[in-house]
Amino acid sequence: MPPDRIDAVRAFNRFYTSVIGVLNEGLVETSYSLTEARVIFELARGEAREVADLRRSLDLDAGYLSRMLARFEADGLIVRGRAEDDARRQLARLTDRGRDVFQELDSRSAAQIERILVGLAEDGQRRLLGAMAAIEGLLSESPRPDSYLLRPLGPGDLGWVVQRHGALYAAEYGYNAAFETLVARVVADYGEGRGPGDDAWIAEIDGRPAGAIFCVRESERVARLRLLLVEPFARGRGVGGRLVEECVRFARRSGYEELVLWTHDVLAGARRLYERAGFELVEEEPSDEFGPPLKEQTWRLKL
């Protein structure tokens, strides 16, 4: 292993521990060390915790944990006892005082992280969270479950939607520039005329845009689902279904009676999502406007 890589990881560890203050005498300006706080946080997750399980989950020495729990008990933070069904199993649980200490630690920790995040712009926050998720996924003993988040549009997202539609549809279906022009027109109309009956969402995975969907007002009673997109790396993770679900939910909350959409027969994955959401195909006609011959389709969902 090249020494410079080892040095880089060690340097990052020193930097991050200094940022969150884990090397200070007390965590988040309290009298509790990082390890003590971890034990308190674990105990706060339930009514009672088996001590042996606590030791295994935190990878702590049995004697060290026993002495720590004895101190907690003396301070009135926990009570210990034996399981009713097996006297060999020692249990520990937080007292009311212990839960007060947990609440203080939790609120101080959250405030500390909030101070770090508010110092970053929105893009910086997303990049930081994405980088942290990537580190966790790479170093985890088991693969991290697929996770994503939906967020409102931010600066640069409208341009991203146009660019990714143009690039993906050309690469995957052979669409010409007329399709990207259409998407640009839809996006521009949304940006210029967005009202209370319109909304849009970006799906993110590890800080990267992974998909998008728009819901726009067509009339007082009808909304239109537009510009559903899921990046190839995000497919199969439930992103598309979640985007459609959010669009439908918004349309219902906004008082619309119907949600309609326009798509093409070649977009088989998207059509399956619409069918699962309850949309019905109501109209179909041939078209070659975007290059290859295909069928334009209109789908409708009664809300």
C-alpha positions as CSV (number, residue, x, y, z in Angstrom):
1,M,0.0,0.0,0.0
2,P,1.5,3.4,-1.0
3,P,2.4,5.4,2.2
4,D,0.8,8.5,0.8
5,R,-2.6,6.9,0.8
6,I,-2.2,5.8,4.4
7,D,-1.0,9.3,5.3
8,A,-4.0,10.9,3.6
9,V,-6.5,8.7,5.5
10,R,-4.8,9.5,8.8
11,A,-4.7,13.2,8.0
12,F,-8.5,13.1,7.3
13,N,-9.1,11.3,10.6
14,R,-7.2,14.0,12.5
15,F,-9.0,16.7,10.7
16,Y,-12.5,15.3,11.3
17,T,-12.0,14.5,14.9
18,S,-10.8,18.0,15.5
19,V,-13.9,19.4,13.7
20,I,-16.4,17.4,15.9
21,G,-14.3,17.6,19.0
22,V,-14.1,13.9,20.0
23,L,-10.6,14.4,21.4
24,N,-11.7,17.0,23.8
25,E,-12.1,16.0,27.5
26,G,-15.9,15.8,27.2
27,L,-18.1,15.2,24.2
28,V,-20.1,18.3,23.0
29,E,-19.0,20.2,26.1
30,T,-20.3,17.6,28.6
31,S,-18.5,15.5,31.2
32,Y,-19.1,12.3,29.1
33,S,-16.5,10.8,26.8
34,L,-17.3,9.6,23.3
35,T,-17.5,5.9,24.4
36,E,-19.7,6.8,27.4
37,A,-22.0,8.8,25.1
38,R,-22.2,5.8,22.7
39,V,-23.3,3.5,25.5
40,I,-26.0,6.0,26.7
41,F,-27.3,6.4,23.1
42,E,-27.5,2.6,22.7
43,L,-29.4,2.3,26.0
44,A,-31.8,5.0,24.9
45,R,-33.0,2.9,22.0
46,G,-35.2,0.7,24.1
47,E,-36.6,-0.1,27.6
48,A,-33.9,-2.5,28.6
49,R,-30.7,-3.8,26.9
50,E,-28.8,-7.0,27.5
51,V,-25.3,-6.1,28.7
52,A,-23.6,-8.8,26.6
53,D,-25.4,-7.6,23.5
54,L,-24.4,-4.0,24.3
55,R,-20.8,-5.1,24.6
56,R,-20.8,-6.9,21.3
57,S,-22.6,-4.2,19.3
58,L,-20.1,-1.5,20.6
59,D,-17.1,-3.9,20.5
60,L,-16.1,-3.0,24.1
61,D,-14.0,-4.9,26.6
62,A,-16.3,-6.6,29.1
63,G,-14.4,-5.3,32.2
64,Y,-14.3,-1.7,30.8
65,L,-18.0,-1.8,30.1
66,S,-18.8,-3.2,33.5
67,R,-16.9,-0.5,35.3
68,M,-18.6,2.2,33.2
69,L,-22.1,0.8,33.9
70,A,-21.2,0.7,37.6
71,R,-20.4,4.4,37.5
72,F,-23.6,5.1,35.6
73,E,-25.6,3.2,38.2
74,A,-23.9,5.1,41.1
75,D,-24.8,8.3,39.4
76,G,-28.4,7.3,39.0
77,L,-28.3,7.1,35.2
78,I,-29.2,3.4,34.9
79,V,-30.5,0.4,36.8
80,R,-29.3,-3.2,36.3
81,G,-31.0,-6.4,36.9
82,R,-31.5,-10.0,35.7
83,A,-33.8,-11.2,33.0
84,E,-36.9,-13.0,34.4
85,D,-36.6,-15.9,32.0
86,D,-32.8,-16.4,32.4
87,A,-30.9,-15.1,35.5
88,R,-27.6,-15.4,33.5
89,R,-28.6,-12.5,31.4
90,Q,-27.9,-9.1,32.9
91,L,-30.0,-6.2,31.7
92,A,-29.5,-2.4,31.9
93,R,-31.9,0.4,31.3
94,L,-31.8,4.1,31.6
95,T,-33.6,5.9,34.5
96,D,-35.5,9.1,34.1
97,R,-32.2,10.9,35.0
98,G,-30.4,8.8,32.4
99,R,-32.9,9.8,29.7
100,D,-32.5,13.4,30.7
101,V,-28.7,13.0,30.1
102,F,-29.4,11.4,26.8
103,Q,-31.7,14.2,25.7
104,E,-29.0,16.7,26.6
105,L,-26.3,14.8,24.7
106,D,-28.6,14.3,21.7
107,S,-29.6,18.0,21.5
108,R,-26.0,19.2,21.9
109,S,-24.8,16.8,19.2
110,A,-27.6,17.9,16.8
111,A,-26.8,21.6,17.4
112,Q,-23.1,21.0,16.8
113,I,-23.8,19.3,13.4
114,E,-26.3,22.0,12.5
115,R,-23.5,24.6,13.1
116,I,-21.3,22.8,10.7
117,L,-23.9,22.4,8.0
118,V,-25.2,26.0,8.2
119,G,-21.7,27.1,7.3
120,L,-22.0,25.5,3.9
121,A,-24.1,26.5,0.9
122,E,-26.8,24.1,-0.2
123,D,-24.6,22.5,-2.8
124,G,-21.8,22.1,-0.3
125,Q,-24.2,20.4,2.2
126,R,-25.3,17.9,-0.5
127,R,-21.7,17.1,-1.5
128,L,-20.7,16.6,2.1
129,L,-23.6,14.2,2.8
130,G,-22.9,12.3,-0.4
131,A,-19.2,11.9,0.4
132,M,-20.0,10.7,3.9
133,A,-22.5,8.2,2.5
134,A,-19.9,7.0,0.0
135,I,-17.4,6.5,2.8
136,E,-19.9,4.6,4.9
137,G,-20.8,2.4,2.0
138,L,-17.2,1.5,1.1
139,L,-16.1,0.7,4.6
140,S,-19.3,-1.0,5.8
141,E,-19.0,-4.8,6.4
142,S,-22.3,-5.4,4.6
143,P,-23.6,-3.5,1.6
144,R,-25.5,-0.4,2.6
145,P,-29.2,-0.6,1.7
146,D,-30.3,1.4,-1.3
147,S,-31.3,4.8,-0.1
148,Y,-32.2,8.1,-1.8
149,L,-33.9,11.4,-0.9
150,L,-36.4,13.6,-2.7
151,R,-35.8,17.3,-2.5
152,P,-37.2,20.5,-4.2
153,L,-35.5,22.0,-7.2
154,G,-32.3,23.9,-6.5
155,P,-30.0,26.2,-8.5
156,G,-28.8,24.4,-11.7
157,D,-31.5,21.6,-11.6
158,L,-33.6,23.0,-14.5
159,G,-30.5,22.9,-16.7
160,W,-29.7,19.4,-15.5
161,V,-33.1,18.1,-16.3
162,V,-32.9,19.4,-19.9
163,Q,-29.3,18.1,-20.4
164,R,-30.0,14.7,-19.0
165,H,-33.2,14.2,-21.0
166,G,-31.4,15.2,-24.2
167,A,-28.4,12.9,-23.5
168,L,-30.2,9.9,-22.2
169,Y,-33.0,9.8,-24.8
170,A,-30.5,10.2,-27.6
171,A,-28.3,7.4,-26.2
172,E,-31.0,4.9,-25.3
173,Y,-33.7,5.5,-27.9
174,G,-32.1,7.5,-30.7
175,Y,-34.2,10.6,-30.2
176,N,-33.1,13.7,-32.1
177,A,-32.5,17.3,-30.9
178,A,-36.3,18.1,-31.3
179,F,-36.9,16.2,-28.1
180,E,-34.4,18.1,-26.1
181,T,-35.9,21.3,-27.5
182,L,-39.3,20.2,-26.3
183,V,-37.9,19.5,-22.8
184,A,-36.2,22.9,-22.7
185,R,-39.5,24.5,-23.6
186,V,-41.4,22.6,-20.9
187,V,-38.7,23.5,-18.3
188,A,-38.7,27.1,-19.3
189,D,-42.5,27.4,-19.0
190,Y,-42.3,25.8,-15.6
191,G,-39.6,28.2,-14.4
192,E,-41.3,31.3,-15.7
193,G,-44.9,30.4,-14.7
194,R,-44.8,28.2,-11.7
195,G,-47.8,28.7,-9.4
196,P,-49.2,27.1,-6.2
197,G,-50.6,24.2,-8.3
198,D,-47.1,23.2,-9.7
199,D,-44.2,21.5,-8.1
200,A,-41.1,19.4,-9.0
201,W,-38.7,17.1,-7.3
202,I,-35.1,15.8,-7.7
203,A,-34.1,12.4,-6.4
204,E,-30.6,12.1,-5.0
205,I,-28.4,9.2,-4.3
206,D,-25.1,9.9,-2.4
207,G,-25.4,13.6,-3.3
208,R,-25.8,13.0,-7.0
209,P,-29.0,13.8,-9.0
210,A,-30.6,10.5,-9.8
211,G,-34.0,11.4,-11.2
212,A,-36.7,14.1,-11.6
213,I,-40.4,14.6,-12.0
214,F,-42.7,17.6,-12.5
215,C,-46.4,18.1,-11.7
216,V,-47.9,21.1,-13.5
217,R,-51.4,22.7,-13.6
218,E,-53.3,22.0,-16.8
219,S,-56.7,23.3,-15.7
220,E,-58.5,23.9,-12.4
221,R,-59.3,20.1,-12.2
222,V,-56.5,18.5,-14.2
223,A,-52.7,18.3,-13.5
224,R,-50.1,16.9,-15.8
225,L,-47.2,14.6,-14.8
226,R,-44.1,15.6,-16.8
227,L,-40.5,14.9,-17.4
228,L,-40.1,11.7,-15.3
229,L,-36.4,10.7,-15.5
230,V,-34.4,8.1,-13.7
231,E,-30.6,7.9,-14.2
232,P,-29.3,4.4,-15.3
233,F,-27.3,4.0,-12.1
234,A,-30.4,4.6,-10.0
235,R,-32.8,2.2,-11.8
236,G,-34.1,-0.8,-9.9
237,R,-33.9,1.0,-6.5
238,G,-37.5,2.2,-6.4
239,V,-36.6,5.8,-7.3
240,G,-39.0,6.0,-10.3
241,G,-41.9,4.6,-8.3
242,R,-41.3,7.0,-5.4
243,L,-41.1,10.0,-7.8
244,V,-44.5,9.0,-9.4
245,E,-46.0,8.5,-5.9
246,E,-44.9,11.9,-4.8
247,C,-46.4,13.5,-7.9
248,V,-49.7,11.7,-7.4
249,R,-49.7,12.7,-3.7
250,F,-49.1,16.4,-4.5
251,A,-51.9,16.4,-7.2
252,R,-54.4,15.0,-4.7
253,R,-53.4,17.4,-1.9
254,S,-53.7,20.3,-4.4
255,G,-57.3,19.4,-5.1
256,Y,-57.0,18.1,-8.7
257,E,-59.5,15.5,-9.9
258,E,-57.3,14.0,-12.6
259,L,-53.6,13.5,-13.4
260,V,-52.6,13.0,-17.0
261,L,-49.3,12.3,-18.8
262,W,-47.9,11.9,-22.2
263,T,-45.3,9.3,-23.1
264,H,-44.1,6.9,-25.8
265,D,-44.6,3.2,-26.2
266,V,-40.8,2.5,-26.2
267,L,-40.5,3.7,-22.6
268,A,-41.5,0.3,-21.1
269,G,-40.0,0.9,-17.7
270,A,-41.9,4.2,-17.2
271,R,-45.2,2.6,-18.5
272,R,-44.9,-0.1,-15.8
273,L,-44.6,2.6,-13.2
274,Y,-47.7,4.4,-14.4
275,E,-49.7,1.1,-14.5
276,R,-48.7,0.3,-11.0
277,A,-49.8,3.8,-9.8
278,G,-53.2,3.2,-11.4
279,F,-52.9,5.2,-14.6
280,E,-54.9,3.9,-17.7
281,L,-53.9,4.3,-21.3
282,V,-56.6,6.4,-23.0
283,E,-55.1,7.4,-26.4
284,E,-52.4,6.2,-28.7
285,E,-51.2,7.4,-32.2
286,P,-48.0,7.0,-34.3
287,S,-45.3,9.7,-34.5
288,D,-41.8,10.2,-35.9
289,E,-41.3,13.7,-34.6
290,F,-38.3,12.7,-32.6
291,G,-36.6,10.5,-35.1
292,P,-37.4,6.8,-34.7
293,P,-41.0,5.7,-35.4
294,L,-43.0,5.3,-32.1
295,K,-46.4,5.7,-30.6
296,E,-47.4,8.7,-28.6
297,Q,-49.6,7.7,-25.6
298,T,-51.8,9.6,-23.2
299,W,-52.4,8.1,-19.8
300,R,-55.0,9.2,-17.2
301,L,-55.5,8.7,-13.4
302,K,-58.7,9.6,-11.6
303,L,-57.8,11.1,-8.3
